Amino acid sequence: MKAKYIGNLDFFKDGVYEVVTTIHDNEPLGNGEINRTGGNIYICQEGKSPYWMFREDEVELIND
């Protein structure tokens, strides 16, 4: 699955990212914190770039 960034940060605009994993509400983020956003958080990567965490309302999912 892929995700297109639709948030308001210019750095990520027009980026299409591979969704590596999905962290659901109330699940651990992996850094000692818990996702309490009320929605999913998507861990994404574009090519060999670092991993990015995007909230559900910042991406449009693309099924490929």
N, C-alpha and C positions, 0 to 999 in steps of 0.2 A: 504494500500500500504506500502511496505517496501523499504528501501534503503540500499545498501551495500556501505560502504565507500571505495573509490578507490583513495583518495588523497594521499599526501606524508607525513602525520603526523603519526608516529608509534603508538601513543596513541590510535588512532581510527582504525588502520589496522585490517582487518578481522571482524570488527563489522557489524552486521546487525541491523538496527534501524527501529522502527515503525515511519512512517511519520505522524506527528500530524497535521501539516498544511503546506500549500505552500504560500509563499509570492512572488508575481509576481513583475516584474520590475516596479518601480515608485509607489509601495504601501508602506504604513508605516510598519516599523518593530515592532512597539509597544513600543519602547524605546525613541521615539521622533525623530528617524532617518527614512530616506526613503531608500528603496532598489534601488540603482542606479548602480547595477552590470551589467545590460544589460541582465540578466537571472533570473531564479527563485532562491529563497533561500528556503530550506526545513528545517522546525523545526522538529527535530527527538528526539526520546527517546528510550533507550534500557532498558527494564524492569522498575525498579524504579529509574534509574539513572537520573541525571539532563537532562534538555533539551539542545540540541546542534543545532547550526545553521550551515548548510552546503550549500555551493554554488552548483549550478547545475553541474558544471564540477568536483565536488569532490565525486559525488555519482553515482551509477548505480541503477536505479529504478527496483524494483522487484514487479510484479503484482501477488498477491496471492489470 
